[in-house]
Amino acid sequence: MVSQTLTGVLLATGALCGLIWSCRTELRRDYYARYDHWNDAPRSFVAAFGNAALLGAGAGMTIALLVLAAVALVSQVQ
């Protein structure tokens, strides 16, 4: 049996880690390659940040889901 609390913590941690990783890398790669400061194009910055945040949260939750599926498979085998 899998704890719902631990599942939620795993998904939230995955989403948070993915969000932080994606925001750092995507903003550096996409936005700051074109502009020096976020004040140069604030709408473009918000769009790039939103895109990176959603992409990172989704990727982090996907990895957490894969970990959860692997744990469930291993526990079924035992």
C-alpha positions in Angstrom: 0.0 0.0 0.0 1.3 3.4 -0.9 0.8 6.4 1.4 -1.2 9.2 -0.1 0.7 11.7 2.0 4.1 10.5 0.7 2.7 10.4 -2.8 1.7 14.0 -2.5 5.0 15.0 -1.0 6.9 13.2 -3.8 4.8 14.9 -6.5 5.2 18.3 -4.8 8.9 17.9 -4.4 9.3 16.8 -8.0 7.2 19.7 -9.2 9.2 22.2 -7.1 12.6 20.8 -8.2 11.5 20.8 -11.8 10.2 24.3 -11.6 13.4 25.7 -10.1 15.6 23.8 -12.6 13.5 24.8 -15.6 13.2 28.4 -14.6 17.0 28.8 -14.1 17.9 27.0 -17.4 15.2 28.2 -19.7 15.3 31.9 -18.6 19.1 31.8 -19.0 19.0 30.1 -22.3 16.0 31.9 -23.9 15.3 35.3 -22.3 18.7 36.4 -21.1 20.3 35.5 -24.4 18.3 38.3 -26.0 18.0 40.8 -23.1 20.3 42.1 -20.4 17.8 42.8 -17.7 14.2 41.7 -17.1 13.1 45.4 -17.3 14.1 45.5 -21.0 10.9 43.5 -22.0 8.8 42.7 -19.0 5.9 41.0 -20.9 8.4 38.7 -22.7 10.0 37.9 -19.3 6.6 37.0 -17.8 5.8 34.8 -20.8 9.2 33.1 -20.7 8.9 32.6 -16.9 5.4 31.2 -17.1 6.4 28.8 -19.9 9.5 27.7 -17.9 7.5 27.2 -14.7 4.8 25.1 -16.3 7.3 23.1 -18.3 9.4 22.5 -15.2 6.5 21.6 -12.9 5.2 19.1 -15.5 8.6 17.5 -16.0 9.2 17.2 -12.3 5.8 15.6 -11.7 6.4 13.2 -14.6 9.7 12.1 -13.1 8.0 11.7 -9.7 5.3 9.6 -11.3 7.9 7.4 -12.9 9.6 6.9 -9.5 6.3 6.1 -7.9 5.4 3.6 -10.7 8.8 1.9 -10.3 8.3 1.7 -6.5 4.9 0.2 -7.0 6.2 -2.4 -9.4 9.0 -3.4 -7.1 6.6 -3.7 -4.2 4.3 -5.9 -6.2 7.2 -8.2 -7.1 8.2 -8.7 -3.5 
